[in-house]
Amino acid sequence: MSLVAASLAAPQAPGLAAQSRRQQQQQPRGRAAALVVRAADAPKLSGGLTTTNSSLLGPKPNLGSPSLGGGPSLGPKLSTGRPQVSLDDVPLKSGVEVDYSKLRDLLKEGKWREAEDETREVLIQAAGKGAVKRGWVYFSEIKFIPVDDMRTLDELWKAASGGKFGYSVQREIWLQNRKQWPKFFKAIDWVVGENNVYRKWPAEFNYSADAPKGHLPLTNALRGTRLFEAIMEHEAYNKTAPTMGGSSGSSSNGASQPGWLNK
Amino acid sequence: MQGQAQSIAGRPVVAGSSSTARLQGRRNAAAAPQATRKVTSMVAAGPRLPKPIGGDSGGDEPLRISLGEGMMGGGFTNVDPESRRVVPEANGRTKLKVVYVVLEAQYQASLSAAVNKINTHRKEVCVELAGYLLEELRDAKNFEKFKKDVASANIFIGSLIFIEELADKIVEAVGPARETLDACLIFPSMPAVMKLNKLGSFSMSQLGGGGKSAIGEFMKNMRQQNDNFEEQLLKLVRTLPKVLKYLPSDKAQDARNYVNSLQYWLGGNDENLENLILNIAQSYSPACKGIDFAPAEPELFPDVGLWHPLAPHMYEDLKEYLNWYDTRKDVKFEKDAPVIGLVLQRSHLVTGDHGHYDGVVAELEARGAKVVPVFAGGLDFSAPVKKFFYDPLGSGRAFVNCVVSLTGFALVGGPARQDAPKAVEALKSLNVPYLVSLPLVFQTTEEWLDSELGVHPVQVALQVALPELDGGIEPIVFAGRDSNTGKSHSLPDRIDSLCSRAINWAKLAKKEKREKKLAITVFSFPPDKGNVGTAAYLNVFGSIYRVLKDLRADGYNVGDLPANEEGLIKSVLTQAEAKFNSADLNIAYKMSVDEYQKLCPYAEALEENWGKPPGNLNSNGQELLIYGKQFGNVFIGVQPTFGYEGDPMRLLFSKSASPHHGFAAYYTYLEKIFGADAVLHFGTHGSLEFMPGKQVGMSGVCYPDSLIGTIPNLYYYAANNPSEATIAKRRSYANTISYLTPPAENAGLYKGLKELKELISSYQSMRDSGRAVAICATIIETARQCNLDKDVKLPEDDEAVKNMSIDERDAIVGGVYRKLMEIESRLLPCGLHVVGCPPTAEEAVATLVNIAELDRPDNNPPIRGLPGLLAAAIGRDIEEIYAGNNKGVLADVDLLQQITEACRSSVREFVKDRTGFDGRIGTNWLAQLSKSLGLSVEPWVRALQGTQFASADRQELITLFTYLEFCLNQVVRDNELGALREALEGKYTEPGPGGDPIRNPGVLPTGKNIHALDPQSIPTAAALKNARVVVDRLLERQKDEMGGKYPESIAVVLWGTDNIKTYGESLAQVCMMVGVKPVPDALGRVNKLEVIPLEELGRPRIDVVVNCSGVFRDLFVNQMNLLDRAIKLAAEQDEPLEMNFVRKHALEQAEELGVSVRDAATRVFSNASGSYSSNVNLAVENSSWSDEQQLQEMYLSRKSFAFNSDRPGAGGEMNRDVFTAAMKTVDVTFQNLDSSEISLTDVSHYFDSDPTKLVAGLRDDGKMPSAFIADTTTANAQVRSLGETVRLDARTKLLNPKWYEGMLSSGYEGVREIQKRLTNTMGWSATSGMVDNWVYDEANATFIEDPEMAQRLMDANPNSFRKLVATFLEANGRGYWDAKPEQLERLRQMYMDVEDKIEGVE
């Protein structure tokens, strides 16, 4: 109760992003250009980008680990088991022909900030044409993203961070906090101060391996928490059926009970 | 907030340059640890701006934080406009400078994007962009910067400038620069700003054309009506091409450019704005001469339409929208999914600033609701409501189940002025719940979160108060504003709350009545079993019983209803299993601590104040207890109390507490276990809405918001209490349903008073005879027995009478007569109202007589009051008669009495004429028949025939009685049950003003959603006029009593209620005292001040100390600002000190406290934000105080938060030094009575706010100040001493058989009402000492010494009777009542008896 995630999350320039995407449609494979425009749009970047020494990140190859080809072990349990997987061992599977190699390379180079941007970009691509045109993902589109893609994204982040970052890691913390967003945001350090004000994107987030568990990748809360919830509830991270379309809103007595009450 | 932020790590923190605050800081250096947290967080998490840390006077205080700067000079916003500036690298290009001022922050991002594009892509030109949001210009530093920017600008753009003081600033800055500007573009704004427009030869005023000038017309209309201007402007844009034909071509080109510019602007996206700038530059900037940027034509969007974040484009037809919507694959909806209509602002859509709208749409769809989001570009949102919210198949029914406006604006009128009737008409026809939530406009998210006030007061006036006039409910802040980009964004937890509430409202229309669950909540305070079901003027259980029967007939499942209302009371009050009458109420549910913690997400936060659950309130030590009783699908529950009423330490120190676990458990039960579809709070008023949190625009950590959760809240509220109703609406999201106060009657005379009246009659008939002396002597003796000796000056003994002249005798008899008539004619609500039970015609008579008494010059046609008409009929002036009466001139007293009687009889005749045989209003067919045959005369004529008033002006009488006829129909046409049934079916509750039905019959009929008034409209000119009369009478009276000396200072109490009812009379009184006149601006909003010169004032400026109630503060922050400015203005007049007491005191205090004169002239005080009342009332009601000192300390510590117009955003700041210094100079304390229904002992709030003894304690000479009460409830306004008023109140209520028998007809509740009056009377003893001994004696004789009466009270409500007995003993114990030993003995015995009865020992 004392927590409130009041402000907004990440990208603040959907207009520009959309613009860059329009350009990108004209020149295929122009994602780099898009990123340049974005970076130019954020001249006030301070800190955060400094810790890029990949040696700190410890993505040491652990060739002895089991294959990560999308087996059943990739549920939430994995993040606790935390076998060290090399980024190169993560198969870049996609059911919708999204290329994840750039994300992998950025992560490999320890460019967390850029990897963070790229994650948002590939999520938009994976969500389909509508999302690309719009420049952002509507929550209802997430369920159409294939399990492969969601796992790839998650595996890449986990591999790069030694199991510290990634959607499934966030999901675990989210569940621990009984799906209460204010507590969850506090736990992953997205809010600051007594009033739990959302950190300002992009400058105030911590793009380094020192960031608290679950801090990355970022998901935009400019439009509420439904997108994030849809990601958290994606079947790639959740063996039970995803509960969308008003799950938490309706219960037997007509009152709006938080979903966790029924669990 | 100074009061809070006193220390960091034990060191005082100092507020900028204010040494008052420094003193304060030192004095309170031991402040709570909380304070430290607050300051720290402001530094760490607050707006990220350079904070002036480090100071100018070094020394022992290493850490100096300017708290003023924390709110940017105390303003409401502190984003540095500098952060918005775009400075390009010229690289040899021509540089243009564009400066803009906008109201709507959504333009900021798209303007920046547009300029960035120019700077990136254009080779010839680059643009420097400096932007200001309108509110920021209040800050002196910003304004200076703005002036500098404008002076060096090429192009200036302004839009939606409708706040006069800021408009003035813009004219001040842009006016001189207009010559040097290449172009100046002003989009819809106040006329003075519009005139700044400059495009070549074009200017607004000169655009004429052949004959009729469209723009000229437009400007004229705007001046005249101030509304619909944007619509008119749009119309102008469409018609202008025709007009342009008549213009010389160069002028036409310029005008065309203006129209084009407006279209670019209204198109709003970055391409349009880029083209706007380029187009203007190539046409008007000499530096760009000859360049053709080839700007594209404006991209146009519909003015009105449908939008959805996923839709390929905007729609202009509901069917087309639904065709797209129903083929969406990403979501599937249930067949009977609720449909929510959203109202959006077009400018947010076209500028691409719709993240907050996306969030709401997503949240609703994720919860399974369908959405129909519509927008309008103008300010009339009723057009899309009419166009898109109805069944597309043409059934005429609403297609949506609930409408949520996300604009925050009134449905019709936007920021300038609204048209509520038009809005209400559209909404009434649609007939679904109408929610108006708001995005932050003037504040950033962080500023709002940090603010104790909540939403910026200007925004509250525009976006909370005005939508309330449309019947809008639930002012939830759903969107924040990012300080970097100015963009709006979702506040996820607020959107969650808004959407679940909207869906629950919508579901009411979907759910079967049989299935619907309703939680009726009753109140109980002070916490005592005798008080369960308290509510002002309401027979609560009788009403509930009526409601339940009504609902049963309507198809609701109300289970096995008890046979009568006593059965209902018992079922809630007594524990069925208990063997004895137990102290506990019926337990409906026992909630384990585990369950509570699991279900109540904020349980942990309460531990700071209340420890671990379950605690000892509403608890049995292991579990939390929910008291109440369920009948079928209806639960009647008892709202827990604040919980600290009996704890003097908390009463004294808690600036704001939190609800206790039992309180939280109650609402958790309603929402999560009982599963209420709606809660119905029953009567005026409970504690929920007064729980701590922001004043308006709550966040997720504000308790009223957390407690009410997602349940739609219906609230039966007394029609005469709009101020507190407004608090309930804003803080507990209530949809109020007004109920009538009980029918008023004249108090009449009884016992000795009645005898006196007869004696006076004999005296009049034998005035000249020899018996006159004897009768006069008897009158004097009887008057003395009736304790009238304090109200009328009576001679010492009979001897004195003998030697009197006839005139002297007349004077005495006249004085007594006048007093009697005052008592006799006093209106009092008789008994308690039962919901849905309108008064009979007969019962309405007294109310109508009072309605008939007032002149209504503003009515159409103007109405003259009946007494005035009758006086005129005999060639007299009613004001003159009033004056004679007030002096006790026997002839005038008698004449006034005859006029009064004539008024009554003519109104009675009239009502009789309209009454059917059943005693209800209807058509009396006999009367109708004789009228049609031309046989009858008007009834009032009949009544006046044969009296001296027979010649009264017939035409005026017809006008008056036509009006009375309307009023009579309104009185009896209530919709109290109907409105509840409809609200439960998910329909719209029609709004209506709250207030006094006598002053404003528009309050009737009841059953409406109460609203206050446009806070910016008061004080009105009429209020100012009345205020002047009252202030003159007050000063005259005090002068008379003080040997010709004017009082130097008056302590005034300001309430929200009386200011709403009187349109700001008491507010205006303060202005009149200091001799400053509030003046409305061009749009009719009162925000300017004029000093009344001393010559005109004809007396000194009187100093004031203004004690505002917490409710006043919540409703009228802008008016507090106005008052503070007025008082400081008075203090700053260079005038002789003996003619300006404000200045005199301010100079002394400035010296003494070491502050500036302006700061010393701080006179406007209230509670800390989110806290209400001095708590003296709670202490008295619960007998939880040791001595008067303690009560005074409560007053001082809770009411000394100063409002400062120089730092309005800071809210109330603890400033006890200045408060004490000001109170020390007070000679007079003063309050207003606003209606006859709420008098001094009816509610505890009056004595709670009375500082009389407090002032005596503070004054150096210890002298008791005079205490006065103004009574403007009747046409003949009075200023009485507090003592007189207390006596009048005791005589007409507590001691009046007519009153207490009326109360006792409601049994249980009636006993409580009697006991409450006695407790409140004792409250007056405690705070003012103005209660005479005889009042207690008489009360004791009436209720205790009469065995029959005592038995009745004991049987009807033993708990309240016990409290009554205890209060007598307490009054004696505290020295307020000098009782005889036998009286006390009887009381003690009675106390034991009633104890036994309650304990069940018979």
Interface residues (C-beta under 8 A of the other chain):
Chain A: M1 S2 V4 A5 A6 S7 L8 Q12 A13 P14 G15 L16 D41 G130 R134 W136 Y138 F139 S140 E141 F144 Q180 W181 P182 V192 G193 E194 N195 V197 Y198 K200 A221 L222 R223 G224 T225 R226 L227 E229 M244 G245 G246 S248 G249 S250 S252 N253 G254 A255 S256 Q257 P258 L261
Chain B: R37 K38 T40 S41 A44 A45 G46 R48 A109 S110 A113 N116 D270 P309 L310 D330 V331 K332 F333 G352 G355 H356 D358 G359 V360 A362 E363 E365 A366 R367 G368 A369 T445 E446 L449 D450 G480 D482 S483 N484 T485 K487 H489 S490 L491 P492 D493 I495 D496 S500 I503 N504 K507 K511 K517 K598 L599 P601 Y602 A603 E604 A605 E671 K672 F674 G675 A676 D677 S699 G700 V701 S706 G709 T710 I711
